[in-house]
Amino acid sequence: MGSSTRKANHLHKVDIYDTTLRDGSQQEGISLTVDDKLRVARQLDSLGVQFIEGGWPGANPKDAAFFARARSELRLHTAKLVAFGSTRRANGQVTSDPNLHALITSGVSDVCIVAKAWDYHVIHALRTSLEEALAMVRESVAFLVEHGCNVFLDAEHFFDGFKDNPTFALSVLEVAASSGASTLVLCDTNGGTLPTEIPSILAKVKDQVAVDLGVHFHNDSGCAVANSLIAVDLGASQVQGCLNGYGERTGNANLIPIIAALSLKQGITTIPTENIELLTSTARHIAEITNLPVPPQTPYVGASAFTHKAGLHVSAIARRSDAYEHIDPSLVGNHTRFVVSEMAGRQTLIIKAAELGLELTDDATTSLLQRLKDLEHQGYHFEVADGSLELLMRQALGWQQSYFAVESYRVATDDYRGSGLLTEATVKIRIGQDRVIATAEGNGPVHALDQALRKALQPTYPMLASMGLDDFKVRVLDTSRGTDAVVRVLIDFSDIDAQWTTTGVSTNIIEASFSALTEGFVLALLRTNPT
């Protein structure tokens, strides 16, 4: 980045413009109802963004319904709702354009219209002249301003257009500015622009127009966040993007790291300072609404963003919390986590045990560390199986569970022609001096074994009725061995107070499953009936 093209940034505040409800909902797998859109808008408003793009009221009934309901149901405290649309149609009249009228009647005063800034698109997509494209911008912006709208102009494909024909791309901005647009948004619609290209382009734009600039980057080259931060450094006063990086193809610029970086690392106001700690909870809340969990490795807010596995890292963090963390995770509402694996050191185990209320002795730590490394070499995976890890830690301290002992178990599956498959499981266990035999049916081996264990144990331990089996995962560890391969099973459990995961490993999937299943039952009893 050359100093000749870089201008100092004197901005103290940047407006955050969220387009999750419009651009973000174009992501594959996202389908928001009107109720969902209202819930997302409330979350964004609580976070403190300045603008929420609600959708395109002139394009589909759902967005029209959203704006209609928003008038009476959406009470925004910090954000302004924005309606999205486009310029008038080629060779049409603004006074009769249905899209422009939908914007005016949407019930909001802030509107954003898209205009082609790449001559290639004007000629081949719009199939009109460059002169007509400029007239579409000029007349549409002026018409909306005359009707009391604050107009943002989204210069679609601006960066590609500038590289292909800078004269036309800049003319689109000039026409919009002279017609009354308050902010010109430079869009990298195909997501192919690299950070090294931003400074020279923005320098020429700022020399040409004096209106506030915004940016809208897509992430097709993996540079959307970096490009947005560079643009702000060069004077852009509005950043458009989506929470959690939602969007078509590879997504839009993720507003989470943008907000965090600008606010915490550059001292630029984005959302209210007291709301920065809401980033993690808001990201996860919206992820629940979209039914797309936040990827664990997501910067700042992911479950693994401040998770430490290697023993060396954990040992250093125990002495200085900032040794391997770029910020204090509590600033964004996240927290430090330590997971245990074959890479664990003594300090990792000691810290993890303390989280469980256990105090490991030196001898117990040494034996546990070796045991973990041996088991993980066999295929166990304790960093995600906290329940199994807790049992190993307790065993290293001499604890032995006395709730029940398994004598044997059996699973049989019968194929009843015309009625489908039926699986039956029998377990023989001892509870104290009593020998209990229970048989149950299920829709598969694990379900049948779960039901048989419950049938055998619940008369003595009625608290097991509140325990649920939430998820069951199987991974083949050595696919080259075919049906003789070792498999790893992970089972997630929960009750009204806690969640835990157990694991089992074997060449026999039933054995691996039953091992994880029985450990899950032991953990449930340990939590409600400690021995």
N, C-alpha and C positions, 0 to 999 in steps of 0.2 A: 504494500500500500504506500504509494509515493506521497511525500509531504506536499508536493505541488498541487495535488488534487484533494487533499484532506483539509477540511475546515473544522476548527474547534467547535465543540458542542457546548453551548451555554444554556441548554434546556435544563429546567428544574422539574418539569412535569411532562409526562407523556400520557395521552389518552389511550386506554385499552378498549378496543372494539372487538367484541366477541361475535363470531358468526357461526357458532355451533348449530343454531337452529335453522340455518340456511345452508351454508357451504359444508358444515360438519355433517349434517344429516345425509349428505350424498355419499357417505362412506358405505361400502358394502357391509351389510349386516346390521345397519342402523335403520330402524323404522319407528319414528316417534309419533304417538298420537297427539291430539291437541292437548289433552291433559298432561302428557309427558312434557310437551313444549312449555306449558305454563309452569310446571314444576322446575324445569331447567332454568327458566327465566328468573324464577324466585331465588334459586341458588346463586346465580350469577349476580343478581342485585345485592344479595347478602354479602357476597365476596367484595363487591365494591367496584366492578368495572364501570366505565363511563357510558358505553354504548352496547346494546344488545340487538343484534340484527334478527328480527323475528321471522323473516321469510319473505316470500314474493307474493303479495296479496293478489296480484293479477294473473298468477300462473296456475294455481290449483285451488280447489275448494278447501283443502285442509288449512292452507295458510290464510285464506280469506276468513275461515272460521276462527282461527287463532286470533287474528287482529280484532274480530268482532267480539270475542269473549274477553280479550285483553282489556277492552275499554271499561268493562264493569268488574272484572275479576282480578286484574293484575294491578297491584298497588306497589309501584317501584319507589324506592327511597333514595337510591344513589344513581341509578342508571337511567338512560333514556332509551326508549324503544325505537328502533329504526326499521322502516319498511324498505325492501329492496325491489328494484325494477330495472328497466332499461330505457334507453332513449326511444323516441318515437320510431316507428317503422320507416324504412327507406321509402322515399317518395310519398310519405303520408303527411297528415296534418296533426299538430299537437292538440288542437282543440277537439279532435275526434278520436284520439288515440286511447284505447281502453286501458292500456297498461299505466299510462300517466294519470288517468282519472282514478284508477284503483289506488295509486299512491296518495293522491290528494284526499280521497275519501277513507283512507285507512284508519284515520283517527290519531295519527302521530304527526309531529311537525318535522321530524328528521327523516330524510330519505336518502338513499344511496342508489345511484343509477350507473349502470355499466355501459361503457362505450368502447368500441374497437379502437385500439391504438396501434395496430399492426396493419400496414397496408395490404399484406398478404390476405388477411382475414376479410378486410373490406372488399377486396376484389373477388375472392373466391368463395367466401361464406355469405356475405351480404349481397354480393353481386351488384355492387353499385360503385359510383365514383368516389374518389377521395374528397372531392368538393361536397358531395351530398352527405358523406359521413360527418364532415365538419358542421354542416348545416343541421344535422340531426342532433349533435351535441349542443350547438348554440341555442337552437329553438327549444329543446327540451329543458335545459337548465333554466333558461329565462322564464319559461312557462311555469315551472315549479316554484321558482323564486317569487314570481308575481302572485302566486296563490299562497304565499306565506311559508313556504318550506325552506328549511335549512338543507342545502344540497351537498352531499359528498359525491364526487365523481370517481368511479372506479375505472381507471384506464386499463382495460383488459389487454393482456399480452404486451404491456408497456415495454418491458426489458427486451423481449425478442423484437418488438417493433422498432425500438430505438436502435438496436444493432443493425437492423435491416434498412430502415429509412428514418433517421433521426429527425429530419425536417418535419415529416408528417406526425410522428409521435409527439414532438414538442408542440406542434400546432393544435393537437387535440387538447393539450393542457392549457394552452394560451386561450383558446376559444372558451373552454369551460370557466376559466378564471375570469375572463372579461364579461361573461354572462351571469356571474354571481355565485359560482360554486365556492363554498367556504373552505373545503379541503380537497386536494387532488391526491388520490390514492394510486400509487404506482404498483401495478400487479405483475407478479411473475407467475402467470397462469399455468404455464407448462412445467414450472419448477426446475428449470435447467440452468438458472443463473448462478454463478459461483461468487463467493465473497470478494475475490480479487477484482471483479467487474463492477462492484457497487460504487466505489468512491468516484471514479471518473464520470459515471452516468449521473449520479446525484449532483455532482458539482456543476455539470452543464444544465441540469434542470433548474437548480437554484439560481443560476445566472440568468435564466430565461423567464422564470415566473416568481412572483413574490407572495403567492398564496401558501397557506400551511400545507405541508406534505404528509401523507400517510403511506404506509407500505403494506402489501398483502402478498406474502410469499407462500408458495407450495413447496412440499418437501421431497420432490422427486429425486433431487441430487443429495438429499440428506443435509441441506444447508439452510433450511428455512429459519431456524432459530438464530444461527450465526448471521445470516443476511439481515434479519430484523434488528439485531443488536448493533450491527455496523451502521445500518441506516439511521437508527436513533442517534448514534454517535456523530453522524454527519448532519443531524438537524431534523429528521423526521419527527413530527409531534404526535402522530397517531400510528399505532400498530394494530393491524387486524390479524386475527388468527382464531383458533379454536381451543377450548380447554381440552386437555388430554391429546391434543394434536389430531383430532378427528378430521376427516375430509376425504374427498375423492382420491382414488389411487393410493398414494403413500401418505396422504393427509396434508393438512395446513400447518402453518407454524404453530407449535405448541405454546400457548400463552403461559403455562406454568413456569417453565424455566426463564421465559422472557421477563415475566413479572418479578420473579425471585432475583434474577441477575441485576436488573435495573434498580430495584429497590434496595437490595441488600449489599450489592457490590459496587454500585455506581452512585448511590445516593439520589437517584431520580425518583420522584413520586409517581407511582402508578395507581395502585389502589390504596385506601387508607392504611397507614402504617400498622394500626392495631389489627388489621384483617389479614396480614401476611401469614399469620399462623393458621389461618383457615384454608390455606391452599391444599393441604393434604386431605382434609375432611371433605372439602368441596369437590375435589377431583374424584374421590371415591364415591361420593353421593351421586354425582352425575353419571359415573360409570355404572352404578346400580340401575339408574333410569334407562340408560342405553343398553344395558345388559351386556356390556363389554368390559370385563375387569381391567383395572389399570395394570399394565404389564409390570412385573416386579422390578425390572431394571429402569423404570422411568425416573429420570433425574428429579431430585428433591422430594417427590411424593410417593415413589414406588416402595413396596415392602422391602426391597433389597437395596434401596438407595444409600442406607447407612448400616448395612449388614456386613459383619466381618467374620471371616472364616479362617484365614491363615493365623497360626499361633503367634507369629512375629508381630502382626498387626494388632492383635488383641492385647498382647503384652504391652505394647507401646501405648495403646489407648487407655489401658488401665492406669497408666501413670499420667498421661496427658491426653485429654479427650479430643484435642484438635490435631493429634499427630497424623491421623489418616482420614480426617473428615474436613471437607472444604468449608463447611459452615456448621454451626450448632443446629442439629436437626430440629430442635424444638422451635426454632424461628419460623419454620414452615409447617409446624404441627406434626412432624414425624419424630422418630426416635431411633436411637442406636439399638441394634440387635446383634447378638453373638450366636452363631450357629456352630455346631460341632461336627467335625468330619475327621478323616484320616490326616488332615493338615493341622488339626488342633494342637495347641501347646498346653502346658499345665495351667497357664493363666486363664485360657478359654474355659477349661473345665471348672476351675474354681469360681469364675464369674457366673457361669451358667448354673452351677449347683446353688450358688447364693440366691439366684433368682427363684429357685424352687424351695428355698428355705433349708437347704442342706449345707453342711460344712464338711468338705472333703479333707481327710487326713492326707499326709504325704504319701503313705503306703497305698491308700485307696486311690489317690490321683495317679500314681505310677501304674498300678495294675489296670485301672480303668483306661488310661491312655493306650496301653498296649492292647487291651481287649477291643477297643474301638477300631484301632488300625487293623487288627486281624479280621474283625467282622466286616469292615468296609472293603477289605481286599476280597472277601467272599461275595460282595455285592450288596451289602446293607448300605442304607443311605440315611444317616441319623440327623442330618441338618434339616430334613423336612419331617422327621419322625420324632417329635419332641416327647411323645408318650413313651415310646420304647427307650429313648435316651434316659428319661427319668427313672425307669425301672432298672436300667443298667447302673445308674449312679447309686441307687438305693442298695442294690445287690453288692456293689463294691464296698459299701459300709456295713455289710453283714446282714442286711434285711432279706427276709424270705417271705413271700406271700403265703398266707395260711387260710385264705378264703375258700379255696377249692383245689383239688388235684384231679387232672384228667387221667383216667385209666385207659380209655380208648375212644375212638370215634369211627363212624362208618358213613359213607355216602353212596346212595344208589340212585340211578336215573332210569326210569322206565318210559318207553315210548308207547303210549296207548293210541293205537291207530284210530284216527278220527277225533281224538280228544287232545292230542298234543303230548308234550313231555311233562313228566312229573318227577320231581326230585325229592328223595326222602333221606333224612339224616338221623342217626342215632348217636347219642353221646352217653358215655358211662363215666361218672365223676364221683369223687368222694368229697363230702362236706363234713369235716370233723370225722366222726366215726360212722357216719351214714353213707351208704352207697346208693347213688341215684342214677336211674336209667331213664332217659327221655328221648322220645322220637317225635319228629315234626316234619311237615312237608313245606316246600318252598318252590319258588319259580326258578331256582338254580342252586348249585351247591353251597355258595356262601350264604344265601338267604335261608336255606334249610338248616345249615349249621347254626346260624344266628338264632333262629327260632327254637331249635333244640336246646341250645345253651340257656336261653331265656326261660324255657319251660322247666329246665332242671334247677336253675338258680333262683328265680324270682320268688318261689315260696319262702326261701330263707332270706333273700335279699330283695325285698319289694321295691327298694329305691331304683333298681335297674329298669323299672318301667318307664322312667323319664329319660333314659339314655337312647339316643338315636344314632343310627349308622348313616352318615351323610354322603360319603363318597367312597368309591372303590376303584383303585387304579392298579393296572398290571403292566409291567415293562419286561420285555425279553432282553436279557443282558448279553447274550451271545447268540446272535441270529444265525451264525454259521453252523451251529450244532442242531439246527432244525427243531424237531419235537423233543429233543433231549436237552434243550437249552435251559439254563438257569433263569428263573423268573423272580422278579421282585414285586411284592404286593404292598401297597399303601392303603390303609383304611382310615378315613376321617370319622371321628365320633364327636358327639356333643351332648350336653344336658342343659338344664336351664342356667347353669352358672359358668360353664367352661367348654372349650374345644380341645381335642388332642388327636394326634395321629400316631398310628403304630405301623410296624413294618415286619414282613417275613420274607425269607429268601429260601428257595429250594428248586430242585429240578421238577418237583411235583407241585403243581399250582394249588392243589387242595391243601397240601401240607403248609405251604407258604401262607395261604389265606387263613387257615385255622390258627396258625401261630400268631398272626397279626390280630385275629379276632379275639382270641383268649386274652392277649395282652390288653386289648381295649376294654374288656370286661374287668380285668384286674384294676386298671386305672380308674374306671368308674367307681369301683368299690373303695379304692384307696381314697378318693376324693370325698366320699360320703361316709365312710366307715373305717378310718385309719386304724392300722394295727401297730 
